[in-house]
């Protein structure tokens, strides 16, 4: 009897102790649970704030890239913030440096169980910075493309003529011959080639011709890389500049519309201002002894029977635009035109960029000596003869390229 009474008293004491411990620990357990739940909600809220800041910064950077206007960029970023339901003020959007847009987003999170530990809401702040840049990609990695699909001798080098494409030896910028003819490539009578050549059809190499590089027959055809490039619109008549110069002296040409033949007279020194030169129904003729130069220039000749004529004794130095639709394009002859550009004996040509005459054959003959006939040539066919010395120096920085905007977050 006594033993049972003692055990009963001890069990009652244990139950009382457990109850006291539970009473003491309950606030702690509830607090930890509250902090855990609110911490998880705060993490989710922080992730949401970061996503909103990222999106707003990218929108602002895109607007800044297109307008170069900080206010427009701020408005675009704030519009994105409003779309996501964020309460915003203009100070949340800044431009820490030219081209960059920074966005800061602060979001409040109502307390749940943690209201036991304090009043008010919790907040989280996230930031993002973005900028826009231009990415350019060449339309083609070939230094020369002869587009004719069937002709005999689509690329012909004869009589000691020399074709050099320095970067071609690494196979990074080969010469491409699209013709499927068994004799699509003809090298004869001491022809000199410093290039790698890919030929769809076959080749004929004879009479002491020498090739430094490789010739690959049976190669795949290459489509015209500029086939989708739009022809330029005809400039307004009011922009038509003076169309003819004669005699010695220094002259300046302005971009715009040139109707009929344009002759740059013997002995003149002509500077072309940057822009598009549209030749309608006629040729650009550069006479003997004339110097022609220009930077940021694209020459377009329509299908009106005209072309580019660089006569003997001329000196031509031209570089193409570095941005815009015709970036890297120094000469563009209408694709329907089959008129052969005339780069005459003794003409000195130093051009960069892409020379594009998809419907026309190119011909270089005795005395045609060029430092550079462009960074790329895309033509119907090409014939070099009688000691012509032609160099095409491919460069990704100066050939016709397509541009696209890349907007990205930065750290």
Beta strands, then each sheet from edge to edge (+ up, - down):
strand 1: 93-94
strand 2: 100-109
strand 3: 122-138
strand 4: 144-146
strand 5: 155-158
strand 6: 162-164
strand 7: 175-177
strand 8: 185-188
strand 9: 192-194
strand 10: 197-199
strand 11: 203-205
strand 12: 210-212
strand 13: 215-217
strand 14: 244-245
strand 15: 249-253
strand 16: 256-259
strand 17: 262-264
strand 18: 268-272
strand 19: 275-280
strand 20: 284-286
strand 21: 291-294
strand 22: 297-301
strand 23: 308-310
strand 24: 315-318
strand 25: 329-333
strand 26: 342-343
strand 27: 348-351
strand 28: 354-364
strand 29: 369-373
strand 30: 376-384
strand 31: 389-391
strand 32: 401-410
sheet 1: 1+ 2- 3+ 32-
sheet 2: 11+ 8+ 5+ 30+ 4+ 7+ 10+ 13+
sheet 3: 11+ 8+ 5+ 30+ 28+ 25+ 22+ 19+ 16+
sheet 4: 12+ 9+ 6+ 31+
sheet 5: 14+ 17+ 20+ 23+ 26+
sheet 6: 15+ 18+ 21+ 24+ 27+ 29+
end
